[in-house]
């Protein structure tokens, strides 16, 4: 029998192997009728070298997923309205499988810390603070049944075993052994689906009622495939290589092909997720090395370049590009990296206290002030509570931690020709 440390090492090795692969996340519109299901309008929303995986819908506007930046896997947030990406956490560990915690303003993720400790954490969407949720179990994969109940695959010796944990009273109970990584709430039910792998020759999709502990067989997986998601209470999606399949209970005798995703460059589907309205599908998959951007994204980029060339206003910048600049600058601020921070500012940048009191003028004066600030405040962190993009301006409502104190502020950034030219602070 393998030891726990051996399986744990294998799990970490699997994460590192995946992190070295080129995985991307694609967003599709789902159109259904009585006879067929179609995927339309594919978009590569991660478009990032390295590991991007485990996507889920935060709400109708935002998508969260695990994404690599600066050699570390953190929680990324994608804004469908502005086609932009920002970051939700700044811990020293790597975060995986981010999910919204029901009925709260928090998300959760499996954190793998530099010392090898692996635990499930919650992350506040208000201030970014994190809290360990389950102290005595090494959670590998999971989902939420309600705001206090987690159904998870826990690493124990040579198995992944299914546990139900109440995070409120810190109690856990084991319900199954040798399970897979795919856990989902079955729509319009009080059931969680999971993959049972006790039979090496045939894996099963089963349901668990966390309230009663009753487990039932739902269907068979495709051979060797453990990733599924639910379209509705009767229909599941699953992927094999670059093909998407569906299975409708009490209707289909076997899995039926829905779409060939090779046109997006996907080689192997690794994760799937639908939104609550069942109108959109997220697919994470290994892609061709040459396929960094989907065809529609390339076309959009070409259109943006053409529009930029034809624009009579040289200083105009797309809202999504402006937000990327400001978010990148915020990331450098939280990292206290003065060189990366100053890159995004114009040489003649001015900072003001609202409404028009000049605080600094010019890049060198700004660098001097922020260098002293970064060096003296070791717990510095700014968390975005709300962001508005209007024209060439980004208005951020921020919660800032400094020297053990928390205060709120508003920063208004103005961007011209790809550089921040003016910042006005309201505190």
C-alpha positions in Angstrom: 0.0 0.0 0.0 1.3 3.5 -0.9 1.8 6.0 1.9 -0.1 9.2 2.1 3.0 11.2 1.3 3.5 9.1 -1.8 0.0 9.9 -3.1 0.4 13.5 -2.0 3.6 13.7 -4.0 1.9 12.2 -6.9 -0.9 14.8 -6.7 1.6 17.7 -6.5 3.5 16.2 -9.4 0.2 16.0 -11.4 -0.4 19.7 -10.7 3.1 20.6 -11.8 2.8 18.6 -14.9 -0.5 20.3 -15.8 1.0 23.6 -15.0 3.7 23.0 -17.6 1.1 22.1 -20.3 -0.6 24.8 -22.3 -4.2 24.7 -21.2 -6.7 27.4 -22.2 -10.3 28.2 -21.2 -13.0 28.7 -23.8 -16.5 30.2 -23.5 -19.4 29.0 -25.6 -23.0 30.0 -26.0 -25.4 27.0 -25.8 -28.4 26.8 -28.0 -30.8 24.0 -27.4 -34.1 22.8 -29.0 -36.1 19.6 -28.9 -33.7 17.9 -31.4 -30.2 19.1 -30.8 -27.7 21.1 -28.8 -25.3 23.5 -30.5 -22.3 25.4 -29.3 -21.8 28.8 -30.8 -19.5 31.9 -30.5 -16.3 30.2 -29.1 -13.9 32.6 -27.3 -10.6 31.9 -25.7 -10.9 34.0 -22.6 -7.6 33.0 -20.8 -5.2 33.4 -23.7 -2.2 32.8 -21.4 0.9 30.8 -21.8 0.9 27.9 -19.3 -1.8 26.6 -17.0 -5.4 27.9 -17.1 -8.0 25.4 -15.7 -10.9 24.7 -13.4 -13.2 27.5 -14.6 -16.6 28.3 -13.0 -19.1 31.1 -13.1 -19.0 33.6 -10.2 -22.2 35.2 -11.5 -23.8 36.4 -14.7 -20.9 38.7 -15.4 -17.7 37.1 -14.0 -15.9 33.8 -14.5 -13.2 32.6 -12.1 -10.4 30.0 -12.8 -6.9 28.9 -11.8 -4.3 30.7 -13.9 -0.5 30.9 -14.0 1.2 34.3 -13.5 4.9 34.8 -12.6 5.4 31.1 -12.2 2.5 30.7 -9.7 -1.1 29.6 -10.0 -3.6 32.2 -8.6 -7.3 32.9 -8.9 -8.1 34.9 -12.0 -11.4 36.7 -12.6 -12.7 37.3 -16.2 -15.2 40.1 -16.9 -17.5 39.0 -19.8 -18.7 42.6 -20.2 -15.2 44.2 -20.8 -13.3 41.1 -22.0 -10.7 41.7 -19.3 -8.9 39.6 -16.6 -7.9 40.6 -13.1 -6.7 38.7 -10.0 -8.5 37.9 -6.8 -5.7 36.8 -4.5 -2.1 37.4 -3.6 -1.1 34.5 -1.3 2.3 32.8 -1.4 0.7 29.5 -2.2 -0.9 28.3 -5.5 -4.7 28.2 -5.7 -6.8 25.6 -7.6 -10.5 24.9 -8.3 -11.9 28.3 -7.3 -15.7 28.2 -6.6 -18.3 30.6 -5.4 -19.5 29.8 -1.8 -23.3 29.8 -2.0 -25.1 32.7 -0.4 -21.9 34.5 0.7 -19.5 37.1 -0.7 -16.7 34.6 -0.7 -15.0 32.1 -3.0 -13.1 29.0 -2.1 -10.0 27.3 -3.5 -7.6 24.5 -2.8 -4.3 26.2 -1.7 -1.0 24.4 -2.1 1.5 26.3 0.0 5.3 26.4 -0.6 5.9 24.2 2.5 3.7 21.5 0.9 0.6 22.1 3.0 -2.6 21.6 1.0 -5.9 22.8 2.4 -9.2 24.3 1.4 -9.5 28.1 2.0 -12.1 30.8 1.7 -11.3 34.2 0.1 -13.3 37.3 0.9 -14.5 39.2 -2.2 -14.7 42.3 -0.1 -11.1 42.5 1.1 -9.3 39.4 -0.2 -8.5 37.9 3.2 -8.3 34.1 3.4 -9.4 31.6 6.0 -8.7 27.9 6.3 -11.9 26.0 6.1 -11.0 22.4 6.8 -8.0 21.9 9.0 -7.6 18.1 9.3 -8.3 16.9 5.7 -6.2 17.2 2.6 -8.9 18.2 0.0 -8.0 17.6 -3.6 -11.3 18.3 -5.4 -14.7 19.5 -4.1 -18.0 21.3 -4.6 -20.4 23.1 -2.3 -23.8 21.6 -1.3 -24.8 24.8 0.6 -23.0 27.6 2.3 -21.6 25.4 5.1 -21.4 21.9 3.5 -18.6 20.8 1.3 -18.5 17.5 -0.6 -14.9 16.6 -1.5 -12.3 14.1 -2.6 -9.8 13.8 0.2 -6.3 12.3 -0.1 -5.9 9.3 2.2 -3.1 6.8 1.6 -3.5 5.5 -2.0 -7.1 6.7 -2.5 -9.2 9.8 -3.1 -12.2 9.3 -0.7 -15.5 11.1 -0.6 -16.2 13.2 2.5 -19.0 15.5 3.5 -17.8 18.3 5.8 -19.8 20.8 7.8 -17.6 23.8 8.0 -19.7 25.4 10.7 -19.2 22.7 13.3 -16.1 21.2 11.8 -17.4 17.7 11.4 -16.7 15.4 8.5 -18.0 12.0 7.4 -16.7 9.6 4.8 -19.2 8.2 2.4 -17.2 6.5 -0.4 -13.7 5.4 -1.4 -11.8 5.6 -4.7 -13.6 8.5 -6.3 -12.8 10.9 -9.1 -12.3 14.6 -9.3 -15.6 15.7 -10.8 -18.2 16.9 -8.2 -21.3 18.9 -9.2 -24.6 19.9 -7.7 -27.4 18.3 -9.9 -29.7 21.1 -11.0 -33.1 21.3 -9.3 -32.3 18.7 -6.7 -30.7 18.1 -3.3 -28.1 15.8 -4.8 -24.4 15.9 -5.6 -23.0 13.8 -8.5 -19.5 12.2 -8.2 -17.4 9.7 -10.1 -17.1 6.2 -8.5 -13.9 4.4 -9.6 -14.0 1.3 -7.4 -14.4 -0.8 -10.5 -11.3 -0.4 -12.6 -13.1 -1.6 -15.8 -16.1 0.6 -15.5 -16.5 4.0 -13.8 -19.9 5.2 -12.7 -21.6 8.5 -12.2 -23.4 8.4 -8.9 -25.5 10.7 -6.8 -25.2 11.5 -3.1 -27.8 13.1 -0.9 -25.6 14.8 1.8 -28.6 15.1 4.1 -29.3 11.3 4.2 -26.1 9.7 2.9 -28.0 7.8 0.2 -26.0 7.0 -2.9 -27.4 5.8 -6.2 -26.0 4.9 -9.6 -26.9 7.4 -12.3 -25.0 6.2 -15.4 -21.6 5.0 -16.7 -18.9 7.4 -17.7 -17.2 7.0 -21.1 -14.2 4.7 -20.7 -11.5 6.4 -18.7 -13.2 9.8 -18.6 -14.1 11.4 -15.3 -14.9 15.0 -16.1 -18.6 15.9 -16.5 -21.0 18.8 -15.9 -24.8 19.1 -15.9 -26.8 21.1 -18.5 -30.0 20.4 -16.7 -31.5 17.8 -14.3 -31.4 15.1 -17.0 -28.6 16.0 -19.4 -24.8 15.8 -18.8 -21.8 16.9 -20.8 -18.5 15.1 -21.0 -15.5 15.4 -23.2 -13.1 12.8 -24.8 -10.1 14.2 -26.5 -11.4 17.2 -28.6 -15.0 15.9 -28.8 -17.9 17.0 -26.6 -20.6 14.5 -25.8 -24.0 14.6 -24.0 -26.1 12.0 -22.2 -29.8 12.6 -21.5 -31.1 10.2 -18.8 -34.0 8.0 -19.7 -33.6 9.0 -23.4 -30.0 8.3 -24.6 -28.7 4.7 -24.6 -25.1 5.9 -24.7 -23.1 9.1 -24.9 -23.8 11.1 -28.1 -21.4 13.5 -29.8 -22.4 17.2 -29.7 -19.4 19.0 -31.1 -15.9 18.7 -32.5 -13.8 21.3 -30.9 -10.7 20.8 -33.1 -11.4 24.1 -34.9 -10.5 25.9 -31.6 -7.2 23.9 -31.4 -8.4 21.9 -28.4 -6.6 18.5 -28.2 -8.1 17.3 -24.9 -11.0 18.5 -22.8 -10.1 18.6 -19.1 -12.9 20.5 -17.3 -16.5 21.7 -18.1 -18.9 24.1 -16.3 -22.2 25.6 -17.2 -23.9 28.8 -15.8 -27.0 28.5 -13.7 -29.2 29.6 -16.7 -27.7 26.8 -18.8 -27.0 29.2 -21.7 -23.2 29.2 -21.5 -20.5 26.5 -21.3 -16.9 26.8 -20.1 -14.4 24.3 -21.4 -10.8 24.0 -20.3 -8.6 22.0 -22.6 -5.0 21.3 -23.7 -4.5 23.1 -27.0 -2.1 23.1 -30.0 1.1 25.0 -29.3 0.4 27.1 -32.3 -3.2 27.9 -31.2 -2.9 30.7 -28.7 -6.0 32.7 -29.7 -9.3 31.4 -31.1 -10.3 32.5 -34.6 -13.0 34.9 -33.4 -10.5 36.5 -30.9 -8.0 36.9 -33.7 -10.7 38.5 -35.8 -11.7 40.8 -33.0 -8.1 41.8 -32.5 -7.7 42.6 -36.2 -10.9 44.6 -36.1 -9.7 46.6 -33.1 -6.4 47.3 -34.8 -8.2 48.5 -37.9 -10.6 50.7 -35.9 -7.6 52.1 -34.0 -5.9 53.0 -37.3 -9.0 54.6 -38.7 -9.8 56.5 -35.5 -9.5 60.2 -35.6 -8.7 60.3 -31.9 -5.1 59.1 -31.4 -5.5 58.9 -27.6 -8.5 56.6 -27.7 -8.1 53.3 -26.0 -10.6 50.4 -25.7 -12.2 50.0 -22.3 -10.9 46.5 -21.9 -7.3 47.6 -22.7 -7.6 50.5 -20.2 -8.7 48.1 -17.5 -5.9 45.7 -18.2 -3.4 48.6 -17.7 -4.9 49.7 -14.4 -5.2 46.1 -13.1 -1.6 45.3 -14.1 -0.6 48.5 -12.2 -2.6 47.4 -9.1 -0.9 43.9 -9.2 2.5 45.6 -9.1 1.3 47.8 -6.2 0.3 44.8 -4.2 3.6 43.1 -5.0 5.4 46.4 -3.9 7.4 46.1 -7.1 8.3 49.8 -7.8 9.8 49.1 -11.2 6.8 47.2 -12.5 4.5 49.8 -10.9 6.1 52.8 -12.6 6.1 51.2 -16.1 2.4 52.1 -16.6 2.8 55.8 -15.9 3.5 58.6 -18.3 6.6 60.8 -17.8 4.5 63.8 -17.0 2.0 61.9 -14.7 0.2 64.0 -12.1 -1.5 62.8 -8.9 -4.2 64.8 -7.2 -6.2 64.8 -4.0 -9.8 65.4 -4.9 -11.0 67.6 -6.4 -7.8 69.3 -7.8 -5.0 69.6 -5.1 -1.8 68.6 -6.9 0.2 66.0 -4.9 3.0 65.0 -7.3 4.1 66.0 -10.7 6.3 63.9 -13.0 7.4 60.3 -12.9 10.5 60.8 -10.7 8.6 62.5 -7.9 5.9 59.8 -8.0 8.6 57.1 -7.9 10.3 58.6 -4.9 7.1 58.8 -2.9 5.9 55.2 -3.7 9.4 53.7 -3.1 9.3 55.0 0.4 5.7 53.8 0.8 6.5 50.3 -0.5 9.6 49.9 1.7 7.9 51.1 4.9 4.6 49.3 4.7 5.1 45.5 4.7 1.4 44.5 4.9 0.4 46.8 2.0 -2.6 45.5 0.0 -5.3 47.2 -2.1 -8.5 45.3 -2.9 -11.0 46.4 -5.5 -14.5 46.5 -4.2 -16.1 48.0 -7.3 -14.7 49.2 -10.7 -16.3 51.4 -13.3 -14.8 52.1 -16.8 -16.0 55.2 -18.5 -14.2 56.4 -21.7 -10.5 56.6 -20.8 -11.1 56.6 -17.1 -11.1 53.8 -14.6 -12.8 54.5 -11.2 -11.8 52.1 -8.5 -13.4 51.8 -5.0 -10.6 50.3 -3.0 -10.1 48.8 0.4 -6.5 49.4 1.5 -4.6 47.6 4.2 -1.5 49.4 5.6 0.4 49.1 8.9 -2.4 47.0 10.3 -5.2 49.5 9.5 -7.9 49.2 6.9 -9.3 52.3 5.1 -11.4 52.9 2.0 -10.5 55.1 -0.9 -11.5 55.9 -4.5 -8.9 56.2 -7.2 -9.7 57.7 -10.6 -7.2 56.8 -13.3 -7.0 58.5 -16.7 -5.2 56.7 -19.5 -3.8 58.1 -22.7 -1.8 56.3 -25.4 -1.4 53.2 -23.1 -0.1 55.2 -20.1 -1.7 56.5 -16.9 -1.4 60.3 -17.1 -3.4 61.3 -14.1 -4.6 59.8 -10.8 -7.1 61.5 -8.5 -7.6 60.1 -5.0 -10.7 60.5 -2.8 -10.1 59.3 0.8 
